[in-house]
Amino acid sequence: MTLPEFLDSSPSPAWAAETAAQMLAAAGFVSVVDAAATEARRYYLRPQPGMLFAVSLPENKKGVQLAFRIIGAHTDSPHLRLKPNADFTREGMRLIATEVYGGALLYTWFDRDLGLAGEVYFQHGDSIAQKLLRIDRAIASVPSLAIHLQRAVTEEGFAPNKQNETNAIFSGEINSKTLREFIAAEAGVAEAEILSYDLSLFDTQKAQQTGLQKEYLASARLDNLVSCYAALTALLGSGAEDTIQIVALYDHEEIGSNSESGAESALTEKLLRSIQVRLHLSDAEYDASLAKSIFLSADMAHGVHPNYADKHDAQNRPRLGGGVTLKVNQNRRYASSAATQAAFYDICKRHHLPHQTYTHRNDLPCGSTIGPTVSARLGVPTMDAGIAMLAMHSIRETCAYADVEVYKKFMESFLRVS
């Protein structure tokens, strides 16, 4: 599967995890529920809809000190998500009430052709069933207000009221299906059986290579599905020898990771303990393995924007096409330490990988990643790294295509380092 195909197939966190599972299954990974009970060496788990763990274990080696090599990324991106009871009518039109999820660059969501994707939960006999739903055609839009009705917008800036002005037009009111009727028909279930849903609007425009030499990739959700894809392809291409290799795809990073499927959950530790049982490691051996371990928080980085170069630090401003990017923040908004910075540069130099460094300006608030969270929970040294991109949190973002291959090679090398 190519990266554009992965992006187009993953319009919501649950779909991203589903697409990842399909990639792994096609490569021979086994779907399991209990990691401690399986005899498989290459397997994956789906603890929650938008979450996935993939594991590659080495052959049993007596006397070899194993170490965990974990790559973590996130499946969610800022977007417009449907509220419960989202269907309402106004001025002869049927609308969908939305809630802004995460720190969306909101103006980019206006005047786009929007599809609908996510999960539908419904009554199935005496139980509750779940089905993934994806509608790739344009069924909704959030139209702008004409400039003739807001003359000052070009001087005062665009600041829509998130409650009243981000509702999406769905259809004409007369003789149209309600939203629930539409969802039921698309999901193939009876309307009366629908119990709840977790549905997101998404841009129906496909991922596309751009630039005179097709050197760039433009798409929705580059942050952070590029990292998910690179991690998965690296795992598929990197045989486990002296390392226990794990790719952890979390949900809800964009809203703080504090959920059952976010990096704050206890599921990572539970997985590591299950691997301890599977490999028959004593507590002392497990602790020794954890002490040798390292976590890679894989997330996209702010590339220097040619029209806004003054928004970047003068000494550490990664450019698109410059290779893999290490992210450093002395206040630990990124988890890279001096020790893990050294490990990053060592991997890049040993394997002749182009690389660069990002730091945030002191006079601007810095974002964060799953890195500090997982590092604190596991007590494992962590590096934050990604590749440079433009328009982060826009409905359509841009990165350099060549950087993706460097990113994957870096991850392959990271997974093998014992």
C-alpha positions in Angstrom: 0.0 0.0 0.0 1.3 3.4 -0.9 1.3 6.4 1.4 -1.4 8.2 -0.6 -3.6 5.1 -0.5 -3.1 4.9 3.2 -4.0 8.5 3.7 -7.1 8.2 1.5 -8.2 5.0 3.3 -7.9 6.6 6.8 -10.4 9.5 7.1 -10.9 8.9 10.9 -8.9 7.3 13.7 -10.9 4.1 13.6 -10.3 3.9 9.9 -6.6 4.6 10.3 -6.3 1.7 12.8 -8.4 -0.5 10.4 -6.2 0.3 7.4 -3.1 -0.4 9.6 -4.5 -3.8 10.5 -5.1 -4.6 6.9 -1.5 -3.8 6.1 -0.2 -6.0 8.9 -2.5 -8.9 8.1 -1.4 -8.8 4.4 2.2 -9.1 5.7 1.5 -12.1 7.8 0.9 -10.5 11.2 -1.8 -12.3 13.3 -4.6 -10.5 15.0 -4.7 -11.4 18.7 -6.7 -10.4 21.8 -4.3 -11.7 24.5 -0.6 -10.9 23.8 0.5 -13.2 26.6 -1.3 -16.3 25.3 -0.3 -16.1 21.6 2.5 -18.2 20.1 2.9 -15.9 17.2 6.0 -13.8 16.9 4.5 -11.1 14.7 1.0 -10.0 15.8 -1.2 -7.0 16.4 -3.9 -6.0 18.8 -6.9 -3.6 18.5 -7.7 -2.7 22.1 -9.9 0.3 21.1 -11.3 1.5 17.7 -8.7 4.1 17.0 -5.8 2.3 18.6 -3.4 -0.4 17.5 -0.3 -2.2 18.8 1.9 -4.2 16.4 4.6 -6.4 17.8 7.6 -8.3 16.3 9.4 -10.6 18.6 12.9 -12.1 18.1 13.6 -15.8 18.0 14.2 -17.2 21.4 17.8 -16.6 22.4 19.2 -17.7 25.6 21.7 -15.4 27.3 20.8 -12.5 25.0 19.7 -9.3 26.8 16.7 -8.1 24.9 15.6 -4.4 24.7 12.3 -2.8 23.7 12.3 -0.5 20.7 9.0 1.2 20.5 7.7 3.7 17.9 4.6 5.6 19.0 2.4 7.8 16.7 -1.2 9.0 16.7 -4.1 8.3 14.5 -6.2 11.4 15.1 -6.1 14.9 13.5 -8.0 18.1 14.2 -11.3 18.2 12.4 -15.0 18.7 12.7 -16.8 15.9 14.6 -20.5 15.4 14.7 -22.4 16.2 17.9 -25.0 13.8 19.3 -28.5 14.6 17.9 -26.6 16.6 15.2 -29.5 16.8 12.7 -31.5 20.1 12.6 -33.2 22.4 10.1 -32.9 26.1 9.6 -33.9 28.5 6.7 -35.2 25.6 4.6 -31.9 23.6 4.9 -31.0 20.5 6.8 -27.7 21.0 8.8 -25.3 18.9 10.8 -24.2 20.3 14.2 -20.4 19.8 14.6 -17.9 20.1 17.4 -14.4 21.3 16.7 -12.0 18.5 17.6 -8.5 19.6 18.6 -6.7 22.7 17.4 -8.0 22.8 13.8 -6.9 25.6 11.5 -10.5 26.4 11.3 -10.8 28.7 8.2 -9.5 25.9 6.0 -12.6 23.8 6.7 -14.9 26.3 5.0 -16.1 25.8 1.4 -14.7 22.2 1.1 -16.4 19.1 -0.2 -16.9 17.0 3.0 -17.5 13.3 3.4 -18.4 11.4 6.6 -16.5 8.6 8.3 -16.3 6.8 11.6 -18.2 4.3 13.8 -21.8 3.5 14.2 -23.1 1.5 17.2 -26.4 -0.4 16.9 -28.6 -3.0 18.6 -27.9 -6.4 17.2 -30.2 -9.0 18.9 -29.4 -8.9 22.6 -26.0 -7.2 22.1 -24.4 -4.0 20.9 -22.5 -4.2 17.6 -20.2 -1.7 15.9 -19.7 -1.0 12.2 -17.3 1.3 10.4 -18.9 3.7 8.0 -17.1 5.7 5.3 -18.9 8.0 2.7 -16.3 9.2 0.3 -18.6 11.4 -1.8 -19.2 15.0 -0.9 -22.4 15.1 1.2 -21.8 18.3 3.2 -20.0 21.7 3.3 -19.6 24.7 5.6 -20.1 27.7 3.4 -18.4 31.0 4.1 -20.4 34.2 4.5 -20.0 36.5 1.5 -17.6 39.3 1.9 -20.4 41.8 1.0 -22.0 40.8 4.3 -18.8 41.1 6.4 -16.7 43.8 4.8 -14.3 44.1 7.8 -13.2 40.4 7.7 -10.1 41.2 5.6 -8.9 43.7 8.2 -10.1 42.2 11.4 -9.4 38.5 10.6 -11.6 35.4 10.2 -12.9 34.3 13.6 -16.1 32.2 13.3 -18.3 31.5 16.2 -17.6 27.8 16.8 -21.1 27.2 18.1 -23.2 28.9 15.5 -21.0 29.1 12.4 -19.4 25.7 11.9 -22.6 23.7 11.2 -22.4 21.9 7.9 -25.2 22.1 5.2 -26.4 18.5 4.6 -29.4 18.9 2.3 -32.5 20.8 1.5 -35.1 20.4 4.2 -38.1 19.4 2.1 -38.5 15.7 1.4 -34.9 14.9 2.4 -33.8 12.1 4.7 -32.9 12.9 8.2 -29.2 12.4 9.2 -30.1 9.2 11.2 -32.1 7.8 8.2 -29.1 8.5 6.0 -26.6 6.9 8.3 -28.8 3.9 8.8 -29.2 3.4 5.0 -25.4 3.8 4.4 -24.6 1.4 7.3 -27.2 -1.1 6.3 -29.0 -1.2 9.6 -32.4 -0.2 10.7 -32.7 3.4 11.9 -34.4 2.3 15.1 -31.4 0.0 15.9 -28.9 2.9 15.9 -27.7 3.6 19.5 -24.8 6.1 18.9 -22.1 7.1 16.6 -18.6 8.6 16.5 -18.5 10.3 13.1 -16.2 12.9 11.5 -16.4 15.1 8.5 -13.4 14.9 6.2 -12.1 16.5 3.0 -12.9 14.3 0.0 -10.0 15.6 -2.0 -7.5 12.8 -2.5 -3.8 12.9 -1.5 -1.7 14.1 -4.4 1.9 14.7 -5.3 2.5 18.4 -6.2 5.3 20.6 -7.3 7.0 20.9 -10.7 8.9 17.6 -10.1 6.2 16.1 -7.9 8.5 16.6 -4.9 5.7 17.4 -2.5 2.8 15.5 -1.0 -0.5 17.4 -0.3 -3.2 15.7 1.7 -5.4 15.8 4.8 -4.1 14.3 8.0 -0.4 14.2 7.2 -0.1 15.0 10.9 0.2 12.3 11.9 -0.7 9.5 9.5 2.6 9.9 7.7 4.3 8.8 11.0 1.8 5.9 11.3 2.6 4.7 7.8 6.3 5.1 8.1 6.3 3.2 11.4 4.3 0.3 10.0 6.4 0.0 6.8 9.5 0.1 8.9 8.3 -2.7 11.2 7.4 -4.8 8.1 10.9 -4.3 6.7 12.9 -4.7 9.9 13.4 -8.2 11.2 13.6 -8.5 15.0 17.0 -9.9 16.2 18.0 -8.6 19.6 15.1 -6.2 20.0 11.5 -6.5 20.8 9.9 -4.2 18.2 6.6 -2.4 18.8 4.6 0.1 16.9 2.0 1.8 19.1 -0.7 3.9 17.3 -2.7 5.9 19.8 -5.8 8.0 19.5 -6.7 11.4 21.1 -3.2 13.0 21.0 -4.7 16.2 19.6 -6.9 16.6 22.8 -4.3 15.6 25.4 -4.1 11.8 25.2 -6.1 11.3 28.4 -8.4 8.5 27.4 -8.8 4.8 27.2 -7.1 4.8 23.8 -4.6 7.6 24.3 -1.0 7.5 25.3 -2.0 8.3 28.9 -3.8 4.9 29.2 -2.3 1.9 31.0 -2.5 -0.3 27.9 1.2 0.2 26.9 2.4 -1.1 30.2 -0.1 -3.9 30.0 1.3 -4.9 26.6 4.9 -4.9 27.8 4.0 -7.1 30.8 2.2 -9.5 28.4 5.3 -9.7 26.3 7.2 -10.5 29.6 4.9 -13.4 30.2 5.1 -14.6 26.5 8.9 -14.6 26.6 9.1 -16.1 30.1 11.2 -13.2 31.4 11.7 -12.9 35.1 11.0 -9.6 36.8 14.7 -8.9 36.9 15.1 -9.7 33.2 12.1 -7.6 32.4 13.5 -4.6 34.4 16.9 -5.1 32.7 15.3 -5.1 29.3 13.3 -2.0 30.1 16.4 -0.2 31.3 18.0 -0.8 27.8 14.9 0.4 26.0 14.1 3.5 24.1 10.9 5.1 22.8 10.5 7.1 19.6 7.7 9.6 19.6 7.1 10.0 15.9 5.2 13.2 15.0 5.4 15.8 12.3 7.6 18.9 12.7 7.1 22.5 11.6 9.0 23.2 8.4 10.2 26.7 7.8 7.6 28.6 5.8 9.1 30.8 3.1 6.5 33.5 3.6 6.8 33.4 7.4 10.4 32.6 8.0 10.5 35.0 11.0 8.2 32.6 12.9 11.0 30.1 13.2 14.1 29.8 15.3 17.1 31.2 13.5 19.4 28.2 14.2 17.0 25.3 14.1 14.5 25.7 11.3 14.0 22.4 9.3 13.2 22.7 5.7 11.0 20.4 3.5 13.3 17.9 1.9 16.0 18.1 4.6 15.5 14.6 6.0 14.3 13.4 9.4 13.9 16.1 12.0 14.8 15.8 15.7 12.5 17.9 18.0 14.0 19.5 21.1 12.4 21.6 23.8 14.2 22.4 27.1 10.9 22.6 28.9 10.2 19.0 27.8 7.2 19.8 25.6 9.2 17.4 23.4 10.8 14.4 25.2 14.2 14.4 23.6 17.1 14.5 26.1 20.8 15.0 25.5 21.2 11.2 25.7 18.5 10.5 23.1 19.7 13.4 20.9 23.0 11.6 20.8 21.3 8.4 19.9 19.4 10.1 17.1 22.5 11.7 15.6 24.4 8.4 15.9 21.8 6.5 13.9 21.7 9.2 11.2 25.4 9.4 10.9 25.9 5.6 10.9 23.3 5.1 8.1 24.1 8.4 6.2 20.6 9.7 6.7 20.0 13.5 6.1 18.8 15.0 9.3 18.0 18.4 10.9 16.8 19.8 14.2 13.7 21.8 15.3 13.3 24.0 18.3 10.4 26.4 18.9 10.9 30.2 19.3 11.1 31.3 22.9 8.4 33.9 22.4 5.8 31.5 21.0 4.0 28.7 23.0 5.2 25.3 22.0 3.0 22.4 21.2 3.6 18.9 22.5 3.5 15.2 21.6 2.9 11.8 23.2 6.6 11.7 24.0 6.6 13.3 27.4 3.6 11.3 28.5 4.9 7.9 27.5 8.4 8.7 28.7 7.0 9.5 32.2 4.7 6.5 32.3 7.3 3.9 31.3 10.4 5.6 32.7 12.1 5.0 29.3 14.4 7.4 27.5 12.5 9.0 24.6 13.3 10.9 21.4 10.9 13.1 19.6 11.4 13.1 15.8 9.4 13.5 12.6 9.7 15.2 9.2 9.1 18.8 8.3 5.7 19.9 7.0 3.8 23.1 6.2 0.2 24.1 7.2 0.0 21.8 10.3 -3.6 21.3 11.4 -5.0 22.7 8.1 -7.5 20.6 6.3 -4.8 20.1 3.7 -1.1 19.9 4.6 2.2 19.6 2.7 5.4 17.7 3.2 8.3 16.6 0.9 7.9 13.1 -0.5 11.6 12.3 -0.3 11.5 12.8 3.5 9.1 10.0 3.9 11.6 7.4 2.7 14.3 8.9 4.9 11.8 8.7 7.8 11.1 5.1 7.2 14.8 4.2 6.9 15.5 6.0 10.2 12.8 4.0 11.9 14.1 0.7 10.5 17.5 1.5 11.9 16.0 2.6 15.2 14.1 -0.7 15.6 17.3 -2.7 15.0 19.5 -0.8 17.5 20.2 -3.1 20.4 
